[in-house]
Amino acid sequence: AAKAAGIPVLYYITPQVWAWKAGRLKTMAEVITRAAVILPFEEELLRAHRIDATFVGHPLLDRAQAMPDRAEARRRIGLPEDGEVLALFPGSRPEEIVRHLADFVAVARQLEARRPGLRVVVSVAPTIDLRDAQIPFPMIRSASFDVLRAADVALCKSGTTTLEAAVAGCPCAIVYRTSAISYMIAKRLVKIAHIGLLNIVAGRRVAPEFVQDDFEPVRVADALLPLFAASSPERTAMLAGLGEVRARLGTPGASERVALMASGMVA
């Protein structure tokens, strides 16, 4: 309506229609003047549907400018400088916690048995209320970059956390489980090869993914185990892949670039 009335419309951070509702791109083209996108492949995709899109970089990179080094990150969250650390990111919504938490703990227990002295921490969203009885490990709130910089390896629910892991340079595995009916619907609608944003941006499987019934604690632990060894081929390859993903996310200053776009539209 605004565009039809001659009012310029700038859409910052467009919906991820490329994953499951590409048909909405036609509607978007009708109602917005320009789009500022934060994932590198979105610019070409939207332009192919006659949407004037510009990739402005990912806002995570602005937060990342204040990332601590490993020693400082461990100090901030109360961990010793020495020793191996596994970070768990089970999700930010109550339903995700219900479906993920028990198996996240099971993966950690598997790795504790195989890596004596391993410390485990859980990154908890501020919106989640968990009791100590549910999580037998220290919980860290609202400090995802600190946790990722402190950790040697992470287990992440698919989503933005996987991009944070790439930016922080923390090798990881990606998991996701939903209800059986939601999964059946998603399989019919989703048109992408990977579920983790990290892998979607890379265009290939940088980090292993375990979805629905494939999310078995033993299998996930097997995939994470070689990532702890500093010189292992698996860790070396993943660190290189994470670096590629970080480079593809652009440079800091996304908000400033969006502001310039907006000012140019009203000048």
CYANA upper distance limits for C-alpha pairs under 8 A (distance plus 0.5 A):
  1 ALA  CA      5 ALA  CA      6.68
  1 ALA  CA     31 VAL  CA      7.27
  2 ALA  CA      6 GLY  CA      6.99
  2 ALA  CA      7 ILE  CA      5.60
  2 ALA  CA      8 PRO  CA      7.62
  2 ALA  CA      9 VAL  CA      7.49
  2 ALA  CA     31 VAL  CA      7.84
  3 LYS  CA      7 ILE  CA      5.50
  3 LYS  CA      8 PRO  CA      6.21
  3 LYS  CA      9 VAL  CA      6.68
  3 LYS  CA     30 GLU  CA      8.37
  3 LYS  CA     31 VAL  CA      6.19
  3 LYS  CA     32 ILE  CA      6.76
  3 LYS  CA     33 THR  CA      7.25
  4 ALA  CA     31 VAL  CA      7.94
  8 PRO  CA     32 ILE  CA      7.86
  8 PRO  CA     33 THR  CA      6.15
  8 PRO  CA    265 MET  CA      7.17
  8 PRO  CA    266 VAL  CA      8.13
  9 VAL  CA     31 VAL  CA      8.01
  9 VAL  CA     32 ILE  CA      5.40
  9 VAL  CA     33 THR  CA      5.39
  9 VAL  CA     34 ARG  CA      6.95
 10 LEU  CA     32 ILE  CA      6.77
 10 LEU  CA     33 THR  CA      6.44
 10 LEU  CA     34 ARG  CA      5.40
 10 LEU  CA     35 ALA  CA      6.09
 10 LEU  CA     36 ALA  CA      7.73
 10 LEU  CA    262 ALA  CA      7.32
 11 TYR  CA     32 ILE  CA      7.22
 11 TYR  CA     34 ARG  CA      6.90
 11 TYR  CA     35 ALA  CA      5.20
 11 TYR  CA     36 ALA  CA      6.59
 12 TYR  CA     35 ALA  CA      6.46
 12 TYR  CA     36 ALA  CA      5.21
 12 TYR  CA     37 VAL  CA      6.80
 12 TYR  CA    258 VAL  CA      7.90
 13 ILE  CA     35 ALA  CA      8.18
 13 ILE  CA     36 ALA  CA      6.69
 13 ILE  CA     37 VAL  CA      5.70
 13 ILE  CA     38 ILE  CA      6.65
 14 THR  CA     35 ALA  CA      7.60
 14 THR  CA     36 ALA  CA      7.93
 14 THR  CA     37 VAL  CA      6.75
 16 GLN  CA     20 TRP  CA      8.17
 17 VAL  CA     21 LYS  CA      5.14
 17 VAL  CA     22 ALA  CA      5.67
 17 VAL  CA     23 GLY  CA      8.39
 17 VAL  CA     24 ARG  CA      7.21
 17 VAL  CA     25 LEU  CA      7.71
 18 TRP  CA     22 ALA  CA      5.80
 18 TRP  CA    191 LYS  CA      8.11
 18 TRP  CA    192 ILE  CA      8.48
 19 ALA  CA    190 VAL  CA      5.95
 19 ALA  CA    191 LYS  CA      6.18
 19 ALA  CA    192 ILE  CA      6.40
 20 TRP  CA    186 ALA  CA      8.43
 20 TRP  CA    189 LEU  CA      5.83
 20 TRP  CA    190 VAL  CA      4.97
 20 TRP  CA    191 LYS  CA      6.52
 21 LYS  CA     25 LEU  CA      8.44
 21 LYS  CA    189 LEU  CA      8.09
 23 GLY  CA     27 THR  CA      8.18
 24 ARG  CA     28 MET  CA      6.73
 25 LEU  CA     29 ALA  CA      6.66
 25 LEU  CA     46 LEU  CA      7.73
 25 LEU  CA     49 HIS  CA      7.09
 26 LYS  CA     30 GLU  CA      7.08
 26 LYS  CA     49 HIS  CA      7.32
 27 THR  CA     31 VAL  CA      7.05
 28 MET  CA     32 ILE  CA      6.45
 28 MET  CA     51 ILE  CA      8.11
 29 ALA  CA     33 THR  CA      8.09
 29 ALA  CA     49 HIS  CA      7.65
 29 ALA  CA     50 ARG  CA      6.85
 29 ALA  CA     51 ILE  CA      5.72
 32 ILE  CA     51 ILE  CA      8.33
 33 THR  CA     51 ILE  CA      7.98
 33 THR  CA     52 ASP  CA      7.34
 34 ARG  CA     51 ILE  CA      7.16
 34 ARG  CA     52 ASP  CA      5.37
 34 ARG  CA     53 ALA  CA      6.24
 34 ARG  CA     54 THR  CA      8.37
 35 ALA  CA     51 ILE  CA      7.64
 35 ALA  CA     52 ASP  CA      6.64
 35 ALA  CA     53 ALA  CA      4.99
 35 ALA  CA     54 THR  CA      6.78
 36 ALA  CA     53 ALA  CA      6.34
 36 ALA  CA     54 THR  CA      5.61
 36 ALA  CA     55 PHE  CA      6.46
 36 ALA  CA     56 VAL  CA      6.66
 36 ALA  CA    258 VAL  CA      7.05
 37 VAL  CA     42 GLU  CA      6.84
 37 VAL  CA     43 GLU  CA      7.03
 37 VAL  CA     53 ALA  CA      7.26
 37 VAL  CA     54 THR  CA      6.54
 37 VAL  CA     55 PHE  CA      5.34
 37 VAL  CA     56 VAL  CA      6.59
 37 VAL  CA     57 GLY  CA      7.97
 38 ILE  CA     42 GLU  CA      8.07
 38 ILE  CA     55 PHE  CA      6.31
 38 ILE  CA     56 VAL  CA      6.38
 38 ILE  CA     57 GLY  CA      5.58
 38 ILE  CA     58 HIS  CA      5.18
 38 ILE  CA     59 PRO  CA      7.90
 38 ILE  CA    249 LEU  CA      7.99
 38 ILE  CA    254 ALA  CA      8.49
 39 LEU  CA     43 GLU  CA      8.23
 39 LEU  CA     55 PHE  CA      7.35
 39 LEU  CA     57 GLY  CA      7.45
 39 LEU  CA     58 HIS  CA      7.14
 39 LEU  CA    201 VAL  CA      7.72
 39 LEU  CA    249 LEU  CA      7.03
 40 PRO  CA     55 PHE  CA      6.54
 40 PRO  CA     57 GLY  CA      7.98
 40 PRO  CA    201 VAL  CA      7.84
 40 PRO  CA    248 ARG  CA      7.03
 40 PRO  CA    249 LEU  CA      6.96
 40 PRO  CA    250 GLY  CA      8.37
 41 PHE  CA     45 LEU  CA      6.96
 41 PHE  CA    201 VAL  CA      7.96
 42 GLU  CA     46 LEU  CA      6.47
 42 GLU  CA     53 ALA  CA      8.41
 42 GLU  CA     55 PHE  CA      7.86
 43 GLU  CA     47 ARG  CA      6.58
 43 GLU  CA     53 ALA  CA      5.69
 43 GLU  CA     54 THR  CA      6.09
 43 GLU  CA     55 PHE  CA      6.10
 44 GLU  CA     48 ALA  CA      6.63
 44 GLU  CA     53 ALA  CA      8.27
 45 LEU  CA     49 HIS  CA      7.34
 46 LEU  CA     50 ARG  CA      7.09
 46 LEU  CA     51 ILE  CA      5.70
 46 LEU  CA     52 ASP  CA      7.75
 46 LEU  CA     53 ALA  CA      6.64
 47 ARG  CA     51 ILE  CA      5.33
 47 ARG  CA     52 ASP  CA      6.30
 47 ARG  CA     53 ALA  CA      6.48
 56 VAL  CA    250 GLY  CA      7.93
 56 VAL  CA    253 GLY  CA      8.48
 56 VAL  CA    254 ALA  CA      5.66
 56 VAL  CA    257 ARG  CA      6.69
 56 VAL  CA    258 VAL  CA      7.44
 57 GLY  CA     61 LEU  CA      8.38
 57 GLY  CA    249 LEU  CA      6.01
 57 GLY  CA    250 GLY  CA      5.00
 57 GLY  CA    251 THR  CA      6.34
 57 GLY  CA    252 PRO  CA      7.40
 57 GLY  CA    253 GLY  CA      7.92
 57 GLY  CA    254 ALA  CA      5.76
 58 HIS  CA    249 LEU  CA      6.02
 58 HIS  CA    250 GLY  CA      7.04
 58 HIS  CA    251 THR  CA      8.01
 58 HIS  CA    252 PRO  CA      7.92
 58 HIS  CA    254 ALA  CA      6.76
 59 PRO  CA     63 ARG  CA      7.61
 59 PRO  CA    252 PRO  CA      7.45
 59 PRO  CA    253 GLY  CA      7.86
 59 PRO  CA    254 ALA  CA      6.12
 59 PRO  CA    255 SER  CA      7.68
 60 LEU  CA     64 ALA  CA      6.63
 60 LEU  CA    164 GLU  CA      7.68
 60 LEU  CA    167 VAL  CA      8.48
 61 LEU  CA     65 GLN  CA      7.01
 61 LEU  CA    167 VAL  CA      7.96
 61 LEU  CA    249 LEU  CA      8.31
 61 LEU  CA    250 GLY  CA      8.46
 61 LEU  CA    251 THR  CA      7.03
 61 LEU  CA    252 PRO  CA      5.52
 61 LEU  CA    253 GLY  CA      8.41
 62 ASP  CA     66 ALA  CA      8.45
 62 ASP  CA    252 PRO  CA      5.42
 62 ASP  CA    253 GLY  CA      6.93
 62 ASP  CA    254 ALA  CA      8.23
 63 ARG  CA     67 MET  CA      7.81
 64 ALA  CA    145 PHE  CA      7.99
 64 ALA  CA    167 VAL  CA      7.70
 64 ALA  CA    168 ALA  CA      8.11
 65 GLN  CA    252 PRO  CA      8.41
 67 MET  CA    145 PHE  CA      6.92
 67 MET  CA    146 ASP  CA      7.42
 67 MET  CA    149 ARG  CA      8.14
 67 MET  CA    168 ALA  CA      8.32
 68 PRO  CA     72 GLU  CA      6.14
 68 PRO  CA     73 ALA  CA      5.94
 68 PRO  CA    146 ASP  CA      7.25
 68 PRO  CA    149 ARG  CA      7.53
 69 ASP  CA     73 ALA  CA      6.49
 69 ASP  CA    149 ARG  CA      7.06
 69 ASP  CA    150 ALA  CA      8.38
 70 ARG  CA     74 ARG  CA      6.67
 70 ARG  CA     81 GLU  CA      8.37
 70 ARG  CA    149 ARG  CA      5.87
 70 ARG  CA    150 ALA  CA      5.53
 70 ARG  CA    151 ALA  CA      8.46
 71 ALA  CA     75 ARG  CA      6.77
 71 ALA  CA     81 GLU  CA      6.20
 71 ALA  CA    150 ALA  CA      7.74
 72 GLU  CA     76 ARG  CA      6.66
 73 ALA  CA     77 ILE  CA      7.01
 73 ALA  CA    146 ASP  CA      5.45
 73 ALA  CA    147 VAL  CA      7.40
 73 ALA  CA    149 ARG  CA      6.50
 73 ALA  CA    150 ALA  CA      5.59
 74 ARG  CA     78 GLY  CA      6.43
 74 ARG  CA     79 LEU  CA      5.28
 74 ARG  CA     80 PRO  CA      6.86
 74 ARG  CA     81 GLU  CA      6.79
 74 ARG  CA    146 ASP  CA      8.02
 74 ARG  CA    147 VAL  CA      8.25
 74 ARG  CA    149 ARG  CA      8.42
 74 ARG  CA    150 ALA  CA      5.51
 75 ARG  CA     79 LEU  CA      6.37
 75 ARG  CA     80 PRO  CA      7.49
 75 ARG  CA     81 GLU  CA      8.03
 76 ARG  CA    146 ASP  CA      7.88
 77 ILE  CA    140 ILE  CA      7.62
 77 ILE  CA    146 ASP  CA      7.86
 77 ILE  CA    147 VAL  CA      7.85
 83 GLY  CA    117 GLY  CA      7.43
 83 GLY  CA    118 LEU  CA      7.30
 83 GLY  CA    119 ARG  CA      8.02
 84 GLU  CA    117 GLY  CA      7.72
 84 GLU  CA    118 LEU  CA      5.66
 84 GLU  CA    119 ARG  CA      6.70
 84 GLU  CA    151 ALA  CA      7.83
 84 GLU  CA    152 ASP  CA      6.66
 84 GLU  CA    228 PHE  CA      8.08
 85 VAL  CA    118 LEU  CA      6.31
 85 VAL  CA    119 ARG  CA      5.26
 85 VAL  CA    120 VAL  CA      6.21
 85 VAL  CA    121 VAL  CA      7.97
 85 VAL  CA    150 ALA  CA      7.74
 85 VAL  CA    151 ALA  CA      5.29
 85 VAL  CA    152 ASP  CA      5.86
 85 VAL  CA    153 VAL  CA      7.29
 86 LEU  CA    108 ALA  CA      8.10
 86 LEU  CA    118 LEU  CA      7.69
 86 LEU  CA    119 ARG  CA      6.73
 86 LEU  CA    120 VAL  CA      5.31
 86 LEU  CA    121 VAL  CA      6.95
 86 LEU  CA    151 ALA  CA      6.10
 86 LEU  CA    152 ASP  CA      6.65
 86 LEU  CA    153 VAL  CA      5.64
 86 LEU  CA    154 ALA  CA      6.07
 86 LEU  CA    155 LEU  CA      8.15
 87 ALA  CA    120 VAL  CA      6.39
 87 ALA  CA    121 VAL  CA      5.55
 87 ALA  CA    122 VAL  CA      6.25
 87 ALA  CA    123 SER  CA      7.55
 87 ALA  CA    147 VAL  CA      7.26
 87 ALA  CA    148 LEU  CA      7.43
 87 ALA  CA    151 ALA  CA      6.33
 87 ALA  CA    152 ASP  CA      8.42
 87 ALA  CA    153 VAL  CA      6.91
 87 ALA  CA    154 ALA  CA      5.06
 87 ALA  CA    155 LEU  CA      6.80
 88 LEU  CA    104 PHE  CA      7.48
 88 LEU  CA    120 VAL  CA      7.97
 88 LEU  CA    121 VAL  CA      6.76
 88 LEU  CA    122 VAL  CA      5.17
 88 LEU  CA    123 SER  CA      6.60
 88 LEU  CA    154 ALA  CA      6.34
 88 LEU  CA    155 LEU  CA      5.53
 88 LEU  CA    156 CYS  CA      6.80
 89 PHE  CA    122 VAL  CA      6.70
 89 PHE  CA    123 SER  CA      5.85
 89 PHE  CA    124 VAL  CA      7.61
 89 PHE  CA    154 ALA  CA      7.97
 89 PHE  CA    155 LEU  CA      6.58
 89 PHE  CA    156 CYS  CA      5.23
 89 PHE  CA    157 LYS  CA      6.55
 89 PHE  CA    161 THR  CA      8.13
 90 PRO  CA     96 GLU  CA      7.55
 90 PRO  CA     97 ILE  CA      6.46
 90 PRO  CA    100 HIS  CA      6.40
 90 PRO  CA    101 LEU  CA      6.49
 90 PRO  CA    104 PHE  CA      7.37
 90 PRO  CA    122 VAL  CA      8.42
 90 PRO  CA    123 SER  CA      8.26
 90 PRO  CA    124 VAL  CA      8.36
 90 PRO  CA    155 LEU  CA      8.31
 90 PRO  CA    156 CYS  CA      6.77
 90 PRO  CA    157 LYS  CA      5.91
 91 GLY  CA     96 GLU  CA      6.01
 91 GLY  CA     97 ILE  CA      6.37
 91 GLY  CA    100 HIS  CA      8.27
 91 GLY  CA    124 VAL  CA      8.20
 91 GLY  CA    125 ALA  CA      8.03
 91 GLY  CA    156 CYS  CA      8.28
 91 GLY  CA    157 LYS  CA      6.20
 92 SER  CA     96 GLU  CA      7.43
 92 SER  CA     97 ILE  CA      7.83
 92 SER  CA    124 VAL  CA      7.70
 92 SER  CA    125 ALA  CA      5.77
 92 SER  CA    127 THR  CA      7.57
 92 SER  CA    128 ILE  CA      7.22
 93 ARG  CA     97 ILE  CA      6.95
 93 ARG  CA    127 THR  CA      8.08
 93 ARG  CA    128 ILE  CA      7.44
 94 PRO  CA     98 VAL  CA      6.83
 94 PRO  CA    128 ILE  CA      7.08
 95 GLU  CA     99 ARG  CA      6.90
 96 GLU  CA    100 HIS  CA      6.45
 96 GLU  CA    101 LEU  CA      8.48
 96 GLU  CA    177 ARG  CA      8.27
 96 GLU  CA    178 THR  CA      8.08
 97 ILE  CA    101 LEU  CA      5.73
 98 VAL  CA    102 ALA  CA      8.37
 99 ARG  CA    177 ARG  CA      6.87
 99 ARG  CA    178 THR  CA      7.35
100 HIS  CA    104 PHE  CA      6.61
100 HIS  CA    176 TYR  CA      8.06
100 HIS  CA    177 ARG  CA      7.39
101 LEU  CA    105 VAL  CA      6.76
102 ALA  CA    106 ALA  CA      6.74
103 ASP  CA    107 VAL  CA      6.61
103 ASP  CA    216 GLU  CA      7.99
103 ASP  CA    217 PRO  CA      6.45
104 PHE  CA    108 ALA  CA      6.86
104 PHE  CA    155 LEU  CA      8.21
104 PHE  CA    217 PRO  CA      7.83
105 VAL  CA    109 ARG  CA      6.70
105 VAL  CA    135 ILE  CA      7.87
105 VAL  CA    136 PRO  CA      8.47
106 ALA  CA    110 GLN  CA      6.74
106 ALA  CA    217 PRO  CA      6.40
107 VAL  CA    111 LEU  CA      6.86
107 VAL  CA    217 PRO  CA      5.20
107 VAL  CA    218 VAL  CA      7.18
107 VAL  CA    220 VAL  CA      7.19
107 VAL  CA    221 ALA  CA      6.02
108 ALA  CA    112 GLU  CA      6.57
108 ALA  CA    120 VAL  CA      7.53
108 ALA  CA    221 ALA  CA      8.13
109 ARG  CA    113 ALA  CA      6.83
110 GLN  CA    114 ARG  CA      7.12
110 GLN  CA    217 PRO  CA      8.06
110 GLN  CA    218 VAL  CA      7.46
110 GLN  CA    221 ALA  CA      6.86
111 LEU  CA    115 ARG  CA      6.29
111 LEU  CA    118 LEU  CA      8.16
111 LEU  CA    221 ALA  CA      6.61
111 LEU  CA    225 LEU  CA      7.52
112 GLU  CA    116 PRO  CA      6.43
112 GLU  CA    117 GLY  CA      7.70
112 GLU  CA    118 LEU  CA      6.10
112 GLU  CA    119 ARG  CA      8.30
120 VAL  CA    137 PHE  CA      6.59
120 VAL  CA    138 PRO  CA      7.78
121 VAL  CA    137 PHE  CA      6.18
121 VAL  CA    138 PRO  CA      5.63
121 VAL  CA    139 MET  CA      6.50
121 VAL  CA    140 ILE  CA      7.61
121 VAL  CA    147 VAL  CA      8.40
122 VAL  CA    137 PHE  CA      7.15
122 VAL  CA    138 PRO  CA      6.71
122 VAL  CA    139 MET  CA      5.29
122 VAL  CA    140 ILE  CA      6.53
123 SER  CA    139 MET  CA      6.45
123 SER  CA    140 ILE  CA      5.41
123 SER  CA    141 ARG  CA      6.42
123 SER  CA    142 SER  CA      8.00
123 SER  CA    143 ALA  CA      7.87
123 SER  CA    144 SER  CA      6.91
123 SER  CA    147 VAL  CA      7.46
124 VAL  CA    128 ILE  CA      7.20
124 VAL  CA    139 MET  CA      6.79
124 VAL  CA    140 ILE  CA      6.35
124 VAL  CA    141 ARG  CA      5.43
124 VAL  CA    142 SER  CA      7.41
125 ALA  CA    141 ARG  CA      6.37
125 ALA  CA    142 SER  CA      6.48
126 PRO  CA    141 ARG  CA      6.49
126 PRO  CA    142 SER  CA      6.63
130 LEU  CA    134 GLN  CA      7.17
130 LEU  CA    135 ILE  CA      8.11
131 ARG  CA    135 ILE  CA      7.51
132 ASP  CA    136 PRO  CA      6.90
132 ASP  CA    137 PHE  CA      8.49
135 ILE  CA    139 MET  CA      8.38
140 ILE  CA    147 VAL  CA      8.16
143 ALA  CA    147 VAL  CA      6.78
144 SER  CA    148 LEU  CA      6.62
144 SER  CA    161 THR  CA      8.43
144 SER  CA    164 GLU  CA      8.29
145 PHE  CA    149 ARG  CA      6.49
145 PHE  CA    164 GLU  CA      7.45
145 PHE  CA    165 ALA  CA      8.49
145 PHE  CA    168 ALA  CA      7.18
146 ASP  CA    150 ALA  CA      6.59
147 VAL  CA    151 ALA  CA      6.59
148 LEU  CA    152 ASP  CA      8.35
148 LEU  CA    153 VAL  CA      8.45
148 LEU  CA    154 ALA  CA      7.63
148 LEU  CA    164 GLU  CA      8.35
148 LEU  CA    165 ALA  CA      6.82
148 LEU  CA    168 ALA  CA      6.71
148 LEU  CA    169 GLY  CA      8.46
148 LEU  CA    170 CYS  CA      6.53
149 ARG  CA    168 ALA  CA      6.39
149 ARG  CA    169 GLY  CA      8.02
149 ARG  CA    170 CYS  CA      7.34
151 ALA  CA    170 CYS  CA      7.48
152 ASP  CA    170 CYS  CA      6.91
152 ASP  CA    171 PRO  CA      7.66
152 ASP  CA    228 PHE  CA      6.85
153 VAL  CA    170 CYS  CA      6.37
153 VAL  CA    171 PRO  CA      5.66
153 VAL  CA    172 CYS  CA      6.03
153 VAL  CA    224 LEU  CA      7.87
153 VAL  CA    227 LEU  CA      7.19
153 VAL  CA    228 PHE  CA      7.04
154 ALA  CA    165 ALA  CA      8.29
154 ALA  CA    170 CYS  CA      7.23
154 ALA  CA    171 PRO  CA      6.85
154 ALA  CA    172 CYS  CA      5.07
154 ALA  CA    173 ALA  CA      7.20
155 LEU  CA    172 CYS  CA      6.00
155 LEU  CA    173 ALA  CA      5.65
155 LEU  CA    174 ILE  CA      6.71
155 LEU  CA    175 VAL  CA      8.06
156 CYS  CA    161 THR  CA      7.11
156 CYS  CA    162 THR  CA      6.92
156 CYS  CA    172 CYS  CA      7.37
156 CYS  CA    173 ALA  CA      6.73
156 CYS  CA    174 ILE  CA      5.52
156 CYS  CA    175 VAL  CA      6.79
157 LYS  CA    161 THR  CA      7.84
157 LYS  CA    162 THR  CA      8.16
157 LYS  CA    174 ILE  CA      6.19
157 LYS  CA    175 VAL  CA      5.50
157 LYS  CA    176 TYR  CA      6.10
158 SER  CA    162 THR  CA      6.82
158 SER  CA    174 ILE  CA      6.13
158 SER  CA    175 VAL  CA      6.37
158 SER  CA    176 TYR  CA      6.43
158 SER  CA    195 ILE  CA      7.04
158 SER  CA    196 GLY  CA      5.38
158 SER  CA    197 LEU  CA      7.54
159 GLY  CA    163 LEU  CA      8.10
159 GLY  CA    196 GLY  CA      6.61
159 GLY  CA    197 LEU  CA      6.48
160 THR  CA    164 GLU  CA      6.93
160 THR  CA    197 LEU  CA      7.15
161 THR  CA    165 ALA  CA      6.67
162 THR  CA    166 ALA  CA      6.93
162 THR  CA    172 CYS  CA      8.40
162 THR  CA    174 ILE  CA      7.82
162 THR  CA    196 GLY  CA      7.02
162 THR  CA    197 LEU  CA      6.70
162 THR  CA    198 LEU  CA      5.86
163 LEU  CA    167 VAL  CA      6.72
163 LEU  CA    197 LEU  CA      6.79
163 LEU  CA    198 LEU  CA      5.64
163 LEU  CA    245 VAL  CA      8.49
163 LEU  CA    246 ARG  CA      8.42
164 GLU  CA    168 ALA  CA      6.49
165 ALA  CA    169 GLY  CA      6.36
165 ALA  CA    170 CYS  CA      5.57
165 ALA  CA    171 PRO  CA      7.49
165 ALA  CA    172 CYS  CA      7.69
165 ALA  CA    242 LEU  CA      8.37
166 ALA  CA    170 CYS  CA      6.83
166 ALA  CA    171 PRO  CA      8.14
166 ALA  CA    198 LEU  CA      7.28
166 ALA  CA    242 LEU  CA      5.11
166 ALA  CA    243 GLY  CA      7.32
166 ALA  CA    245 VAL  CA      6.92
166 ALA  CA    246 ARG  CA      6.45
167 VAL  CA    242 LEU  CA      7.68
167 VAL  CA    243 GLY  CA      8.01
167 VAL  CA    245 VAL  CA      8.25
167 VAL  CA    246 ARG  CA      5.73
169 GLY  CA    239 LEU  CA      6.89
169 GLY  CA    242 LEU  CA      6.60
169 GLY  CA    243 GLY  CA      7.50
170 CYS  CA    239 LEU  CA      7.96
170 CYS  CA    242 LEU  CA      8.41
171 PRO  CA    207 ALA  CA      8.05
171 PRO  CA    227 LEU  CA      7.21
171 PRO  CA    235 ARG  CA      7.31
171 PRO  CA    238 MET  CA      6.72
171 PRO  CA    239 LEU  CA      6.96
171 PRO  CA    242 LEU  CA      8.18
172 CYS  CA    207 ALA  CA      6.67
172 CYS  CA    208 PRO  CA      8.26
172 CYS  CA    224 LEU  CA      7.62
172 CYS  CA    227 LEU  CA      8.43
173 ALA  CA    207 ALA  CA      5.97
173 ALA  CA    208 PRO  CA      5.65
173 ALA  CA    209 GLU  CA      6.64
173 ALA  CA    210 PHE  CA      8.41
173 ALA  CA    220 VAL  CA      7.91
173 ALA  CA    223 ALA  CA      7.94
173 ALA  CA    224 LEU  CA      7.19
174 ILE  CA    196 GLY  CA      6.93
174 ILE  CA    207 ALA  CA      7.24
174 ILE  CA    208 PRO  CA      6.63
174 ILE  CA    209 GLU  CA      5.23
174 ILE  CA    210 PHE  CA      6.79
175 VAL  CA    209 GLU  CA      6.14
175 VAL  CA    210 PHE  CA      5.18
175 VAL  CA    211 VAL  CA      6.06
175 VAL  CA    215 PHE  CA      6.99
176 TYR  CA    210 PHE  CA      7.09
176 TYR  CA    211 VAL  CA      5.42
176 TYR  CA    212 GLN  CA      6.63
176 TYR  CA    215 PHE  CA      7.84
177 ARG  CA    211 VAL  CA      6.38
177 ARG  CA    212 GLN  CA      4.93
177 ARG  CA    213 ASP  CA      8.25
177 ARG  CA    215 PHE  CA      7.94
178 THR  CA    182 SER  CA      6.89
178 THR  CA    183 TYR  CA      6.65
178 THR  CA    212 GLN  CA      7.23
179 SER  CA    183 TYR  CA      6.61
180 ALA  CA    184 MET  CA      6.75
181 ILE  CA    185 ILE  CA      6.79
182 SER  CA    186 ALA  CA      6.55
183 TYR  CA    187 LYS  CA      6.59
183 TYR  CA    212 GLN  CA      8.23
184 MET  CA    188 ARG  CA      7.17
185 ILE  CA    189 LEU  CA      6.87
186 ALA  CA    190 VAL  CA      5.95
192 ILE  CA    200 ILE  CA      8.44
193 ALA  CA    200 ILE  CA      8.24
194 HIS  CA    199 ASN  CA      6.70
194 HIS  CA    200 ILE  CA      6.32
194 HIS  CA    204 ARG  CA      8.36
194 HIS  CA    205 ARG  CA      7.88
194 HIS  CA    209 GLU  CA      8.45
195 ILE  CA    199 ASN  CA      7.94
195 ILE  CA    200 ILE  CA      7.63
195 ILE  CA    209 GLU  CA      8.04
196 GLY  CA    200 ILE  CA      6.71
196 GLY  CA    209 GLU  CA      7.86
197 LEU  CA    201 VAL  CA      6.52
198 LEU  CA    202 ALA  CA      6.79
198 LEU  CA    206 VAL  CA      8.00
198 LEU  CA    207 ALA  CA      8.12
198 LEU  CA    242 LEU  CA      8.37
198 LEU  CA    245 VAL  CA      7.33
199 ASN  CA    203 GLY  CA      6.39
199 ASN  CA    204 ARG  CA      6.03
199 ASN  CA    205 ARG  CA      5.68
199 ASN  CA    206 VAL  CA      6.24
199 ASN  CA    207 ALA  CA      7.22
200 ILE  CA    204 ARG  CA      7.35
201 VAL  CA    245 VAL  CA      6.86
201 VAL  CA    248 ARG  CA      8.01
202 ALA  CA    206 VAL  CA      7.58
202 ALA  CA    241 GLY  CA      8.05
202 ALA  CA    244 GLU  CA      7.72
202 ALA  CA    245 VAL  CA      6.10
205 ARG  CA    209 GLU  CA      8.49
206 VAL  CA    238 MET  CA      6.51
206 VAL  CA    241 GLY  CA      6.23
206 VAL  CA    242 LEU  CA      7.83
207 ALA  CA    238 MET  CA      7.34
208 PRO  CA    223 ALA  CA      7.80
210 PHE  CA    214 ASP  CA      5.60
210 PHE  CA    215 PHE  CA      5.25
210 PHE  CA    216 GLU  CA      8.32
210 PHE  CA    220 VAL  CA      7.83
211 VAL  CA    215 PHE  CA      6.00
215 PHE  CA    219 ARG  CA      7.93
215 PHE  CA    220 VAL  CA      7.42
216 GLU  CA    220 VAL  CA      6.75
217 PRO  CA    221 ALA  CA      6.52
218 VAL  CA    222 ASP  CA      6.62
219 ARG  CA    223 ALA  CA      6.90
220 VAL  CA    224 LEU  CA      6.77
221 ALA  CA    225 LEU  CA      6.43
222 ASP  CA    226 PRO  CA      8.21
223 ALA  CA    227 LEU  CA      8.24
224 LEU  CA    228 PHE  CA      7.83
225 LEU  CA    229 ALA  CA      8.47
226 PRO  CA    232 SER  CA      6.97
226 PRO  CA    234 GLU  CA      6.87
226 PRO  CA    235 ARG  CA      7.47
227 LEU  CA    232 SER  CA      7.44
227 LEU  CA    234 GLU  CA      6.50
227 LEU  CA    235 ARG  CA      5.18
228 PHE  CA    235 ARG  CA      7.78
229 ALA  CA    235 ARG  CA      7.53
230 ALA  CA    235 ARG  CA      7.25
230 ALA  CA    236 THR  CA      8.22
231 SER  CA    235 ARG  CA      7.38
231 SER  CA    236 THR  CA      7.01
232 SER  CA    236 THR  CA      6.67
233 PRO  CA    237 ALA  CA      6.45
234 GLU  CA    238 MET  CA      6.63
235 ARG  CA    239 LEU  CA      6.56
236 THR  CA    240 ALA  CA      6.89
237 ALA  CA    241 GLY  CA      6.80
238 MET  CA    242 LEU  CA      6.55
239 LEU  CA    243 GLY  CA      6.70
240 ALA  CA    244 GLU  CA      6.94
241 GLY  CA    245 VAL  CA      6.89
242 LEU  CA    246 ARG  CA      6.72
243 GLY  CA    247 ALA  CA      6.74
244 GLU  CA    248 ARG  CA      6.81
245 VAL  CA    249 LEU  CA      6.98
246 ARG  CA    250 GLY  CA      7.93
247 ALA  CA    251 THR  CA      8.36
253 GLY  CA    257 ARG  CA      6.84
254 ALA  CA    258 VAL  CA      6.78
255 SER  CA    259 ALA  CA      6.66
256 GLU  CA    260 LEU  CA      6.81
257 ARG  CA    261 MET  CA      6.82
258 VAL  CA    262 ALA  CA      6.71
259 ALA  CA    263 SER  CA      6.65
260 LEU  CA    264 GLY  CA      6.60
261 MET  CA    265 MET  CA      6.93
262 ALA  CA    266 VAL  CA      7.22
263 SER  CA    267 ALA  CA      6.60
